[in-house]
Amino acid sequence: MSIGEVTRFLQGGIRETILLAAPLLLAALIVGLVVAILQATTSIQEQTLTFVPKIAAILSVLALLGGWMFTHLGNYAIQLFRMIPDMAK
């Protein structure tokens, strides 16, 4: 295996990680921002108030996109396993 192939595998893995984690992280970020704005306007400074809405948002995004995420990850794993014989040469 050349350095170029190793770099391509690493780039693909990082790309897949970002693609699969982005919807969950964006949902948590948006909900956290909304709750922070609500806390700032109402002067409620309870730190634990953000956890339940964030968890609910993450679970709902996971329920909506979970099938796509697992299918995408499975296809990527199958693609990597199919490359194993070529790497042994």
Biopython code that builds the backbone (N, CA, C, O; Angstrom):
import numpy as np
from Bio.PDB.StructureBuilder import StructureBuilder

atoms = [
    (1, "MET", "N", (0.850, -1.186, 0.000)),
    (1, "MET", "CA", (0.000, 0.000, 0.000)),
    (1, "MET", "C", (0.885, 1.234, 0.000)),
    (1, "MET", "O", (1.883, 1.311, 0.717)),
    (2, "SER", "N", (0.504, 2.172, -0.800)),
    (2, "SER", "CA", (1.270, 3.409, -0.878)),
    (2, "SER", "C", (0.711, 4.430, 0.114)),
    (2, "SER", "O", (-0.359, 4.245, 0.695)),
    (3, "ILE", "N", (1.454, 5.487, 0.281)),
    (3, "ILE", "CA", (1.031, 6.562, 1.170)),
    (3, "ILE", "C", (-0.256, 7.204, 0.653)),
    (3, "ILE", "O", (-1.109, 7.615, 1.439)),
    (4, "GLY", "N", (-0.389, 7.287, -0.657)),
    (4, "GLY", "CA", (-1.599, 7.867, -1.242)),
    (4, "GLY", "C", (-2.849, 7.064, -0.912)),
    (4, "GLY", "O", (-3.901, 7.637, -0.630)),
    (5, "GLU", "N", (-2.738, 5.747, -0.947)),
    (5, "GLU", "CA", (-3.892, 4.898, -0.615)),
    (5, "GLU", "C", (-4.258, 5.028, 0.852)),
    (5, "GLU", "O", (-5.438, 5.101, 1.195)),
    (6, "VAL", "N", (-3.257, 5.057, 1.717)),
    (6, "VAL", "CA", (-3.519, 5.208, 3.150)),
    (6, "VAL", "C", (-4.186, 6.549, 3.421)),
    (6, "VAL", "O", (-5.125, 6.637, 4.212)),
    (7, "THR", "N", (-3.698, 7.584, 2.765)),
    (7, "THR", "CA", (-4.291, 8.916, 2.928)),
    (7, "THR", "C", (-5.730, 8.929, 2.438)),
    (7, "THR", "O", (-6.593, 9.551, 3.058)),
    (8, "ARG", "N", (-5.994, 8.249, 1.333)),
    (8, "ARG", "CA", (-7.358, 8.182, 0.807)),
    (8, "ARG", "C", (-8.295, 7.454, 1.776)),
    (8, "ARG", "O", (-9.440, 7.867, 1.958)),
    (9, "PHE", "N", (-7.806, 6.362, 2.406)),
    (9, "PHE", "CA", (-8.621, 5.649, 3.392)),
    (9, "PHE", "C", (-8.907, 6.522, 4.608)),
    (9, "PHE", "O", (-10.026, 6.529, 5.121)),
    (10, "LEU", "N", (-7.905, 7.252, 5.067)),
    (10, "LEU", "CA", (-8.107, 8.138, 6.212)),
    (10, "LEU", "C", (-9.078, 9.261, 5.885)),
    (10, "LEU", "O", (-9.941, 9.591, 6.698)),
    (11, "GLN", "N", (-8.944, 9.852, 4.698)),
    (11, "GLN", "CA", (-9.866, 10.912, 4.291)),
    (11, "GLN", "C", (-11.289, 10.387, 4.187)),
    (11, "GLN", "O", (-12.233, 11.063, 4.595)),
    (12, "GLY", "N", (-11.448, 9.185, 3.643)),
    (12, "GLY", "CA", (-12.783, 8.583, 3.545)),
    (12, "GLY", "C", (-13.392, 8.325, 4.913)),
    (12, "GLY", "O", (-14.583, 8.557, 5.119)),
    (13, "GLY", "N", (-12.584, 7.848, 5.845)),
    (13, "GLY", "CA", (-13.085, 7.597, 7.195)),
    (13, "GLY", "C", (-13.485, 8.873, 7.906)),
    (13, "GLY", "O", (-14.511, 8.914, 8.586)),
    (14, "ILE", "N", (-12.685, 9.908, 7.756)),
    (14, "ILE", "CA", (-13.024, 11.190, 8.376)),
    (14, "ILE", "C", (-14.274, 11.775, 7.734)),
    (14, "ILE", "O", (-15.129, 12.320, 8.433)),
    (15, "ARG", "N", (-14.391, 11.671, 6.421)),
    (15, "ARG", "CA", (-15.570, 12.171, 5.719)),
    (15, "ARG", "C", (-16.832, 11.449, 6.182)),
    (15, "ARG", "O", (-17.860, 12.084, 6.416)),
    (16, "GLU", "N", (-16.757, 10.132, 6.316)),
    (16, "GLU", "CA", (-17.918, 9.363, 6.772)),
    (16, "GLU", "C", (-18.296, 9.732, 8.205)),
    (16, "GLU", "O", (-19.478, 9.850, 8.527)),
    (17, "THR", "N", (-17.303, 9.912, 9.053)),
    (17, "THR", "CA", (-17.568, 10.283, 10.445)),
    (17, "THR", "C", (-18.280, 11.622, 10.525)),
    (17, "THR", "O", (-19.254, 11.771, 11.264)),
    (18, "ILE", "N", (-17.797, 12.590, 9.771)),
    (18, "ILE", "CA", (-18.425, 13.913, 9.774)),
    (18, "ILE", "C", (-19.828, 13.843, 9.195)),
    (18, "ILE", "O", (-20.748, 14.465, 9.726)),
    (19, "LEU", "N", (-20.001, 13.095, 8.116)),
    (19, "LEU", "CA", (-21.311, 12.982, 7.473)),
    (19, "LEU", "C", (-22.344, 12.340, 8.395)),
    (19, "LEU", "O", (-23.504, 12.752, 8.404)),
    (20, "LEU", "N", (-21.937, 11.343, 9.163)),
    (20, "LEU", "CA", (-22.880, 10.660, 10.036)),
    (20, "LEU", "C", (-23.120, 11.402, 11.345)),
    (20, "LEU", "O", (-24.205, 11.299, 11.918)),
    (21, "ALA", "N", (-22.131, 12.147, 11.828)),
    (21, "ALA", "CA", (-22.286, 12.844, 13.102)),
    (21, "ALA", "C", (-22.909, 14.227, 12.946)),
    (21, "ALA", "O", (-23.483, 14.755, 13.899)),
    (22, "ALA", "N", (-22.803, 14.814, 11.771)),
    (22, "ALA", "CA", (-23.259, 16.197, 11.569)),
    (22, "ALA", "C", (-24.734, 16.423, 11.896)),
    (22, "ALA", "O", (-25.040, 17.401, 12.579)),
    (23, "PRO", "N", (-25.665, 15.578, 11.451)),
    (23, "PRO", "CA", (-27.075, 15.860, 11.780)),
    (23, "PRO", "C", (-27.352, 15.862, 13.282)),
    (23, "PRO", "O", (-28.112, 16.696, 13.773)),
    (24, "LEU", "N", (-26.746, 14.942, 14.002)),
    (24, "LEU", "CA", (-26.957, 14.882, 15.445)),
    (24, "LEU", "C", (-26.350, 16.093, 16.143)),
    (24, "LEU", "O", (-26.967, 16.681, 17.031)),
    (25, "LEU", "N", (-25.150, 16.459, 15.742)),
    (25, "LEU", "CA", (-24.486, 17.597, 16.365)),
    (25, "LEU", "C", (-25.184, 18.911, 16.039)),
    (25, "LEU", "O", (-25.288, 19.789, 16.896)),
    (26, "LEU", "N", (-25.663, 19.050, 14.803)),
    (26, "LEU", "CA", (-26.383, 20.265, 14.434)),
    (26, "LEU", "C", (-27.698, 20.402, 15.197)),
    (26, "LEU", "O", (-28.071, 21.503, 15.602)),
    (27, "ALA", "N", (-28.399, 19.292, 15.391)),
    (27, "ALA", "CA", (-29.642, 19.338, 16.164)),
    (27, "ALA", "C", (-29.361, 19.761, 17.604)),
    (27, "ALA", "O", (-30.079, 20.592, 18.161)),
    (28, "ALA", "N", (-28.326, 19.192, 18.202)),
    (28, "ALA", "CA", (-27.975, 19.556, 19.571)),
    (28, "ALA", "C", (-27.528, 21.016, 19.657)),
    (28, "ALA", "O", (-27.833, 21.704, 20.631)),
    (29, "LEU", "N", (-26.810, 21.483, 18.645)),
    (29, "LEU", "CA", (-26.351, 22.870, 18.630)),
    (29, "LEU", "C", (-27.518, 23.843, 18.526)),
    (29, "LEU", "O", (-27.560, 24.844, 19.242)),
    (30, "ILE", "N", (-28.457, 23.556, 17.644)),
    (30, "ILE", "CA", (-29.601, 24.456, 17.456)),
    (30, "ILE", "C", (-30.475, 24.487, 18.701)),
    (30, "ILE", "O", (-30.897, 25.560, 19.133)),
    (31, "VAL", "N", (-30.751, 23.322, 19.284)),
    (31, "VAL", "CA", (-31.583, 23.277, 20.486)),
    (31, "VAL", "C", (-30.864, 23.964, 21.648)),
    (31, "VAL", "O", (-31.492, 24.684, 22.423)),
    (32, "GLY", "N", (-29.568, 23.748, 21.772)),
    (32, "GLY", "CA", (-28.803, 24.410, 22.826)),
    (32, "GLY", "C", (-28.815, 25.919, 22.676)),
    (32, "GLY", "O", (-28.894, 26.641, 23.669)),
    (33, "LEU", "N", (-28.737, 26.401, 21.444)),
    (33, "LEU", "CA", (-28.778, 27.839, 21.199)),
    (33, "LEU", "C", (-30.133, 28.424, 21.551)),
    (33, "LEU", "O", (-30.213, 29.493, 22.157)),
    (34, "VAL", "N", (-31.197, 27.731, 21.175)),
    (34, "VAL", "CA", (-32.542, 28.215, 21.492)),
    (34, "VAL", "C", (-32.756, 28.247, 23.006)),
    (34, "VAL", "O", (-33.297, 29.217, 23.536)),
    (35, "VAL", "N", (-32.338, 27.203, 23.692)),
    (35, "VAL", "CA", (-32.496, 27.167, 25.147)),
    (35, "VAL", "C", (-31.639, 28.239, 25.803)),
    (35, "VAL", "O", (-32.066, 28.852, 26.782)),
    (36, "ALA", "N", (-30.445, 28.476, 25.287)),
    (36, "ALA", "CA", (-29.588, 29.525, 25.853)),
    (36, "ALA", "C", (-30.204, 30.904, 25.677)),
    (36, "ALA", "O", (-30.120, 31.747, 26.571)),
    (37, "ILE", "N", (-30.823, 31.132, 24.522)),
    (37, "ILE", "CA", (-31.488, 32.425, 24.308)),
    (37, "ILE", "C", (-32.666, 32.570, 25.258)),
    (37, "ILE", "O", (-32.878, 33.641, 25.825)),
    (38, "LEU", "N", (-33.439, 31.493, 25.438)),
    (38, "LEU", "CA", (-34.548, 31.531, 26.394)),
    (38, "LEU", "C", (-34.055, 31.774, 27.814)),
    (38, "LEU", "O", (-34.673, 32.531, 28.562)),
    (39, "GLN", "N", (-32.961, 31.146, 28.188)),
    (39, "GLN", "CA", (-32.413, 31.345, 29.531)),
    (39, "GLN", "C", (-31.924, 32.781, 29.707)),
    (39, "GLN", "O", (-32.091, 33.370, 30.776)),
    (40, "ALA", "N", (-31.325, 33.340, 28.667)),
    (40, "ALA", "CA", (-30.828, 34.711, 28.775)),
    (40, "ALA", "C", (-31.964, 35.718, 28.874)),
    (40, "ALA", "O", (-31.849, 36.714, 29.589)),
    (41, "THR", "N", (-33.058, 35.469, 28.162)),
    (41, "THR", "CA", (-34.171, 36.429, 28.196)),
    (41, "THR", "C", (-34.981, 36.318, 29.476)),
    (41, "THR", "O", (-35.549, 37.310, 29.932)),
    (42, "THR", "N", (-35.044, 35.136, 30.061)),
    (42, "THR", "CA", (-35.843, 34.967, 31.280)),
    (42, "THR", "C", (-34.993, 34.980, 32.548)),
    (42, "THR", "O", (-35.533, 34.857, 33.647)),
    (43, "SER", "N", (-33.698, 35.124, 32.418)),
    (43, "SER", "CA", (-32.762, 35.148, 33.556)),
    (43, "SER", "C", (-32.787, 33.860, 34.361)),
    (43, "SER", "O", (-32.470, 33.868, 35.551)),
    (44, "ILE", "N", (-33.157, 32.760, 33.733)),
    (44, "ILE", "CA", (-33.084, 31.451, 34.380)),
    (44, "ILE", "C", (-31.711, 30.881, 34.058)),
    (44, "ILE", "O", (-31.399, 30.651, 32.890)),
    (45, "GLN", "N", (-30.902, 30.655, 35.055)),
    (45, "GLN", "CA", (-29.535, 30.182, 34.835)),
    (45, "GLN", "C", (-29.352, 28.746, 35.335)),
    (45, "GLN", "O", (-28.332, 28.425, 35.945)),
    (46, "GLU", "N", (-30.311, 27.910, 35.085)),
    (46, "GLU", "CA", (-30.218, 26.495, 35.477)),
    (46, "GLU", "C", (-29.434, 25.744, 34.413)),
    (46, "GLU", "O", (-29.851, 25.704, 33.255)),
    (47, "GLN", "N", (-28.315, 25.151, 34.783)),
    (47, "GLN", "CA", (-27.440, 24.480, 33.822)),
    (47, "GLN", "C", (-28.028, 23.165, 33.306)),
    (47, "GLN", "O", (-27.757, 22.767, 32.174)),
    (48, "THR", "N", (-28.822, 22.499, 34.124)),
    (48, "THR", "CA", (-29.359, 21.200, 33.710)),
    (48, "THR", "C", (-30.569, 21.328, 32.795)),
    (48, "THR", "O", (-31.060, 20.321, 32.285)),
    (49, "LEU", "N", (-31.053, 22.525, 32.579)),
    (49, "LEU", "CA", (-32.247, 22.746, 31.755)),
    (49, "LEU", "C", (-32.001, 22.389, 30.287)),
    (49, "LEU", "O", (-32.953, 22.079, 29.571)),
    (50, "THR", "N", (-30.767, 22.424, 29.830)),
    (50, "THR", "CA", (-30.489, 22.179, 28.419)),
    (50, "THR", "C", (-30.415, 20.696, 28.077)),
    (50, "THR", "O", (-30.550, 20.334, 26.908)),
    (51, "PHE", "N", (-30.208, 19.842, 29.051)),
    (51, "PHE", "CA", (-29.977, 18.428, 28.752)),
    (51, "PHE", "C", (-31.193, 17.721, 28.167)),
    (51, "PHE", "O", (-31.063, 17.020, 27.164)),
    (52, "VAL", "N", (-32.346, 17.880, 28.754)),
    (52, "VAL", "CA", (-33.536, 17.150, 28.289)),
    (52, "VAL", "C", (-33.925, 17.552, 26.865)),
    (52, "VAL", "O", (-34.183, 16.665, 26.051)),
    (53, "PRO", "N", (-33.980, 18.840, 26.521)),
    (53, "PRO", "CA", (-34.310, 19.178, 25.131)),
    (53, "PRO", "C", (-33.255, 18.688, 24.134)),
    (53, "PRO", "O", (-33.598, 18.267, 23.029)),
    (54, "LYS", "N", (-31.979, 18.741, 24.517)),
    (54, "LYS", "CA", (-30.933, 18.256, 23.619)),
    (54, "LYS", "C", (-31.062, 16.755, 23.394)),
    (54, "LYS", "O", (-30.947, 16.283, 22.263)),
    (55, "ILE", "N", (-31.298, 16.013, 24.454)),
    (55, "ILE", "CA", (-31.448, 14.559, 24.323)),
    (55, "ILE", "C", (-32.672, 14.232, 23.470)),
    (55, "ILE", "O", (-32.625, 13.327, 22.637)),
    (56, "ALA", "N", (-33.770, 14.968, 23.677)),
    (56, "ALA", "CA", (-34.974, 14.732, 22.872)),
    (56, "ALA", "C", (-34.716, 15.043, 21.403)),
    (56, "ALA", "O", (-35.181, 14.314, 20.527)),
    (57, "ALA", "N", (-33.987, 16.108, 21.126)),
    (57, "ALA", "CA", (-33.686, 16.463, 19.738)),
    (57, "ALA", "C", (-32.783, 15.421, 19.093)),
    (57, "ALA", "O", (-33.008, 15.031, 17.948)),
    (58, "ILE", "N", (-31.771, 14.968, 19.813)),
    (58, "ILE", "CA", (-30.856, 13.969, 19.278)),
    (58, "ILE", "C", (-31.589, 12.655, 19.010)),
    (58, "ILE", "O", (-31.378, 12.028, 17.972)),
    (59, "LEU", "N", (-32.447, 12.238, 19.938)),
    (59, "LEU", "CA", (-33.198, 10.998, 19.735)),
    (59, "LEU", "C", (-34.178, 11.110, 18.576)),
    (59, "LEU", "O", (-34.382, 10.141, 17.844)),
    (60, "SER", "N", (-34.788, 12.280, 18.398)),
    (60, "SER", "CA", (-35.724, 12.422, 17.279)),
    (60, "SER", "C", (-34.984, 12.430, 15.942)),
    (60, "SER", "O", (-35.462, 11.844, 14.970)),
    (61, "VAL", "N", (-33.828, 13.085, 15.882)),
    (61, "VAL", "CA", (-33.040, 13.053, 14.647)),
    (61, "VAL", "C", (-32.551, 11.640, 14.375)),
    (61, "VAL", "O", (-32.548, 11.189, 13.229)),
    (62, "LEU", "N", (-32.142, 10.946, 15.420)),
    (62, "LEU", "CA", (-31.698, 9.559, 15.259)),
    (62, "LEU", "C", (-32.845, 8.663, 14.798)),
    (62, "LEU", "O", (-32.637, 7.752, 13.997)),
    (63, "ALA", "N", (-34.051, 8.918, 15.300)),
    (63, "ALA", "CA", (-35.209, 8.133, 14.859)),
    (63, "ALA", "C", (-35.539, 8.417, 13.392)),
    (63, "ALA", "O", (-35.929, 7.512, 12.653)),
    (64, "LEU", "N", (-35.382, 9.670, 12.976)),
    (64, "LEU", "CA", (-35.689, 10.029, 11.595)),
    (64, "LEU", "C", (-34.612, 9.571, 10.615)),
    (64, "LEU", "O", (-34.926, 9.076, 9.532)),
    (65, "LEU", "N", (-33.353, 9.733, 10.990)),
    (65, "LEU", "CA", (-32.259, 9.461, 10.063)),
    (65, "LEU", "C", (-31.463, 8.204, 10.399)),
    (65, "LEU", "O", (-30.473, 7.901, 9.734)),
    (66, "GLY", "N", (-31.885, 7.478, 11.418)),
    (66, "GLY", "CA", (-31.128, 6.306, 11.849)),
    (66, "GLY", "C", (-31.007, 5.242, 10.774)),
    (66, "GLY", "O", (-29.936, 4.656, 10.610)),
    (67, "GLY", "N", (-32.062, 4.983, 10.047)),
    (67, "GLY", "CA", (-32.016, 3.985, 8.981)),
    (67, "GLY", "C", (-31.024, 4.363, 7.898)),
    (67, "GLY", "O", (-30.246, 3.534, 7.427)),
    (68, "TRP", "N", (-31.066, 5.650, 7.505)),
    (68, "TRP", "CA", (-30.130, 6.129, 6.491)),
    (68, "TRP", "C", (-28.696, 6.045, 7.003)),
    (68, "TRP", "O", (-27.789, 5.655, 6.268)),
    (69, "MET", "N", (-28.498, 6.410, 8.257)),
    (69, "MET", "CA", (-27.144, 6.413, 8.821)),
    (69, "MET", "C", (-26.568, 4.995, 8.863)),
    (69, "MET", "O", (-25.417, 4.781, 8.484)),
    (70, "PHE", "N", (-27.360, 4.036, 9.320)),
    (70, "PHE", "CA", (-26.865, 2.660, 9.406)),
    (70, "PHE", "C", (-26.660, 2.045, 8.024)),
    (70, "PHE", "O", (-25.716, 1.282, 7.818)),
    (71, "THR", "N", (-27.534, 2.372, 7.084)),
    (71, "THR", "CA", (-27.349, 1.891, 5.713)),
    (71, "THR", "C", (-26.077, 2.464, 5.103)),
    (71, "THR", "O", (-25.310, 1.747, 4.461)),
    (72, "HIS", "N", (-25.861, 3.740, 5.303)),
    (72, "HIS", "CA", (-24.666, 4.398, 4.772)),
    (72, "HIS", "C", (-23.399, 3.812, 5.396)),
    (72, "HIS", "O", (-22.421, 3.550, 4.696)),
    (73, "LEU", "N", (-23.422, 3.612, 6.704)),
    (73, "LEU", "CA", (-22.267, 3.034, 7.389)),
    (73, "LEU", "C", (-22.034, 1.597, 6.949)),
    (73, "LEU", "O", (-20.887, 1.180, 6.794)),
    (74, "GLY", "N", (-23.101, 0.836, 6.747)),
    (74, "GLY", "CA", (-22.972, -0.541, 6.273)),
    (74, "GLY", "C", (-22.384, -0.610, 4.874)),
    (74, "GLY", "O", (-21.535, -1.456, 4.594)),
    (75, "ASN", "N", (-22.834, 0.278, 3.995)),
    (75, "ASN", "CA", (-22.286, 0.313, 2.638)),
    (75, "ASN", "C", (-20.812, 0.674, 2.646)),
    (75, "ASN", "O", (-20.034, 0.127, 1.865)),
    (76, "TYR", "N", (-20.421, 1.593, 3.524)),
    (76, "TYR", "CA", (-19.020, 1.974, 3.635)),
    (76, "TYR", "C", (-18.185, 0.802, 4.150)),
    (76, "TYR", "O", (-17.082, 0.567, 3.658)),
    (77, "ALA", "N", (-18.700, 0.066, 5.135)),
    (77, "ALA", "CA", (-17.976, -1.091, 5.666)),
    (77, "ALA", "C", (-17.837, -2.182, 4.600)),
    (77, "ALA", "O", (-16.778, -2.798, 4.481)),
    (78, "ILE", "N", (-18.885, -2.420, 3.836)),
    (78, "ILE", "CA", (-18.825, -3.411, 2.759)),
    (78, "ILE", "C", (-17.793, -3.003, 1.717)),
    (78, "ILE", "O", (-17.041, -3.840, 1.216)),
    (79, "GLN", "N", (-17.759, -1.720, 1.397)),
    (79, "GLN", "CA", (-16.772, -1.215, 0.443)),
    (79, "GLN", "C", (-15.353, -1.444, 0.964)),
    (79, "GLN", "O", (-14.471, -1.835, 0.199)),
    (80, "LEU", "N", (-15.126, -1.209, 2.241)),
    (80, "LEU", "CA", (-13.795, -1.439, 2.812)),
    (80, "LEU", "C", (-13.430, -2.921, 2.802)),
    (80, "LEU", "O", (-12.295, -3.279, 2.488)),
    (81, "PHE", "N", (-14.386, -3.781, 3.145)),
    (81, "PHE", "CA", (-14.109, -5.218, 3.149)),
    (81, "PHE", "C", (-13.814, -5.738, 1.738)),
    (81, "PHE", "O", (-13.015, -6.660, 1.571)),
    (82, "ARG", "N", (-14.444, -5.162, 0.747)),
    (82, "ARG", "CA", (-14.177, -5.574, -0.629)),
    (82, "ARG", "C", (-12.792, -5.140, -1.096)),
    (82, "ARG", "O", (-12.255, -5.713, -2.044)),
    (83, "MET", "N", (-12.215, -4.152, -0.455)),
    (83, "MET", "CA", (-10.886, -3.667, -0.814)),
    (83, "MET", "C", (-9.768, -4.496, -0.167)),
    (83, "MET", "O", (-8.605, -4.346, -0.544)),
    (84, "ILE", "N", (-10.088, -5.349, 0.779)),
    (84, "ILE", "CA", (-9.060, -6.118, 1.494)),
    (84, "ILE", "C", (-8.224, -6.980, 0.559)),
    (84, "ILE", "O", (-6.999, -6.965, 0.680)),
    (85, "PRO", "N", (-8.820, -7.740, -0.377)),
    (85, "PRO", "CA", (-7.963, -8.545, -1.265)),
    (85, "PRO", "C", (-6.998, -7.702, -2.106)),
    (85, "PRO", "O", (-5.882, -8.136, -2.390)),
    (86, "ASP", "N", (-7.424, -6.508, -2.500)),
    (86, "ASP", "CA", (-6.531, -5.646, -3.274)),
    (86, "ASP", "C", (-5.388, -5.124, -2.422)),
    (86, "ASP", "O", (-4.293, -4.885, -2.932)),
    (87, "MET", "N", (-5.631, -4.943, -1.124)),
    (87, "MET", "CA", (-4.589, -4.459, -0.239)),
    (87, "MET", "C", (-3.532, -5.533, 0.041)),
    (87, "MET", "O", (-2.381, -5.212, 0.339)),
    (88, "ALA", "N", (-3.923, -6.795, -0.056)),
    (88, "ALA", "CA", (-2.989, -7.888, 0.239)),
    (88, "ALA", "C", (-1.983, -8.101, -0.880)),
    (88, "ALA", "O", (-0.970, -8.771, -0.682)),
    (89, "LYS", "N", (-2.246, -7.549, -2.027)),
    (89, "LYS", "CA", (-1.353, -7.750, -3.167)),
    (89, "LYS", "C", (-0.110, -6.889, -3.061)),
    (89, "LYS", "O", (0.751, -6.936, -3.940)),
]
sb = StructureBuilder()
sb.init_structure("model")
sb.init_model(0)
sb.init_chain("A")
sb.init_seg("    ")
for serial, (resi, resn, name, xyz) in enumerate(atoms, 1):
    if name == "N":
        sb.init_residue(resn, " ", resi, " ")
    sb.init_atom(name, np.array(xyz, "f"), 0.0, 1.0, " ", f" {name:<3s}", serial, name[0])
structure = sb.get_structure()
